[in-house]
Amino acid sequence: MARKILGVVSGLAVWLIVVTIVGAIMRRSWPAYASVAEAMTFTLPMMVARLSIGAIATVLAGLVTAYIIPRLGLATLMPGLLLLVGFIPVHINLWDKFPVWYHLTFLLSLVPLTYLGAMVAGAARTAEPVHS
């Protein structure tokens, strides 16, 4: 049980760290993005960048979780499920700031991308080492 909790917490921490660091890099390196970030009046390329960061972070969250939890199951999907539950109210509050496709893409990708990351970890774990 402790290993499952550690896996889920680690996956969520990785998600938060990736989103925070890459978001900060994006604000510092993309002046146009930084100028509209507070108002959330993003252009299409900015929205795609934000979704891409979220997708990468979500896959990594699933990967880290499944690396710590050796058996794939519900626990390996928990970071995606918890992110979904946590972000539904956020997106409801931001509904008028983004197009519907943006909300749906972000929210509906959280669990599948967590699963993808978990599958990558599982495949890496079961891959046989190459012998020379």
C-alpha positions as CSV (number, residue, x, y, z in Angstrom):
1,M,0.0,0.0,0.0
2,A,2.8,2.4,0.9
3,R,4.5,1.8,-2.4
4,K,1.2,2.6,-4.3
5,I,0.9,5.9,-2.4
6,L,4.5,6.7,-3.0
7,G,4.0,6.0,-6.7
8,V,0.9,8.1,-7.0
9,V,2.4,11.0,-5.0
10,S,5.6,10.8,-7.1
11,G,3.7,10.8,-10.3
12,L,1.7,13.9,-9.3
13,A,4.9,15.6,-8.1
14,V,6.6,14.9,-11.5
15,W,3.6,16.4,-13.3
16,L,3.7,19.5,-11.1
17,I,7.5,19.9,-11.5
18,V,7.4,19.5,-15.3
19,V,4.5,21.9,-15.8
20,T,6.0,24.5,-13.4
21,I,9.5,24.4,-14.9
22,V,8.5,24.3,-18.5
23,G,5.9,26.9,-18.0
24,A,8.4,29.2,-16.4
25,I,10.8,28.6,-19.3
26,M,8.1,29.3,-21.8
27,R,7.2,32.6,-20.1
28,R,10.9,33.7,-20.0
29,S,11.7,32.7,-23.6
30,W,8.4,33.7,-25.3
31,P,7.7,37.4,-24.6
32,A,4.3,37.3,-26.4
33,Y,3.2,34.4,-24.2
34,A,4.3,36.2,-21.0
35,S,2.4,39.3,-22.0
36,V,-0.9,37.4,-22.2
37,A,-0.4,34.8,-19.6
38,E,-2.2,36.6,-16.8
39,A,-5.2,37.5,-18.9
40,M,-5.1,34.0,-20.5
41,T,-5.7,35.4,-24.0
42,F,-3.6,32.8,-25.7
43,T,-3.1,32.4,-29.4
44,L,-3.6,29.0,-31.1
45,P,0.2,28.2,-31.0
46,M,0.3,29.2,-27.3
47,M,-2.7,26.9,-26.5
48,V,-1.0,24.0,-28.4
49,A,2.2,24.6,-26.5
50,R,0.3,24.5,-23.2
51,L,-1.5,21.3,-24.2
52,S,1.9,19.8,-25.3
53,I,3.5,20.6,-21.9
54,G,0.5,19.0,-20.1
55,A,0.7,15.9,-22.4
56,I,4.4,15.4,-21.7
57,A,4.0,16.0,-18.0
58,T,1.1,13.5,-17.9
59,V,3.0,10.8,-19.8
60,L,5.9,11.3,-17.4
61,A,3.6,11.1,-14.4
62,G,2.3,7.8,-15.6
63,L,5.8,6.5,-16.3
64,V,7.1,7.5,-12.9
65,T,4.1,6.1,-11.1
66,A,4.3,2.7,-12.9
67,Y,8.0,2.6,-12.4
68,I,7.5,2.7,-8.6
69,I,4.4,0.5,-8.6
70,P,5.5,-2.7,-10.2
71,R,2.1,-4.0,-11.2
72,L,-0.1,-2.1,-13.6
73,G,-3.6,-1.4,-12.3
74,L,-5.9,1.2,-11.0
75,A,-3.1,2.7,-8.8
76,T,-1.0,3.5,-11.9
77,L,-3.9,5.5,-13.3
78,M,-4.6,7.4,-10.1
79,P,-2.4,10.5,-11.1
80,G,-4.5,10.9,-14.2
81,L,-7.7,10.4,-12.4
82,L,-6.8,12.8,-9.6
83,L,-5.6,15.4,-12.1
84,L,-9.0,15.0,-13.9
85,V,-11.0,15.4,-10.7
86,G,-8.8,18.4,-9.7
87,F,-8.9,20.2,-13.1
88,I,-12.6,19.8,-13.8
89,P,-13.6,22.7,-11.5
90,V,-10.6,24.8,-12.7
91,H,-11.7,24.4,-16.3
92,I,-15.4,25.1,-15.4
93,N,-14.1,28.4,-14.0
94,L,-12.0,29.1,-17.1
95,W,-14.7,27.9,-19.5
96,D,-15.0,31.3,-21.3
97,K,-11.2,31.7,-21.6
98,F,-10.6,28.8,-23.9
99,P,-12.4,27.1,-26.8
100,V,-14.3,23.9,-26.0
101,W,-11.8,21.8,-27.9
102,Y,-9.0,23.0,-25.6
103,H,-10.9,22.0,-22.4
104,L,-11.9,18.6,-23.9
105,T,-8.4,17.9,-25.2
106,F,-6.8,18.6,-21.9
107,L,-9.3,16.9,-19.6
108,L,-10.0,13.9,-21.8
109,S,-6.3,13.2,-22.3
110,L,-5.3,13.0,-18.7
111,V,-6.2,9.4,-18.0
112,P,-5.2,7.9,-21.4
113,L,-1.8,9.7,-21.3
114,T,-1.2,8.5,-17.8
115,Y,-1.9,5.0,-19.1
116,L,0.5,5.5,-22.0
117,G,3.2,6.5,-19.6
118,A,2.5,3.5,-17.4
119,M,2.6,1.2,-20.5
120,V,6.0,2.6,-21.5
121,A,7.3,1.9,-18.0
122,G,5.9,-1.6,-18.0
123,A,7.4,-2.3,-21.4
124,A,10.8,-1.0,-20.3
125,R,10.6,-3.1,-17.1
126,T,9.8,-6.3,-19.0
127,A,12.3,-5.7,-21.9
128,E,15.1,-8.1,-21.8
129,P,18.6,-6.7,-21.7
130,V,20.7,-6.9,-24.9
131,H,23.7,-9.3,-24.5
132,S,26.8,-8.9,-26.6
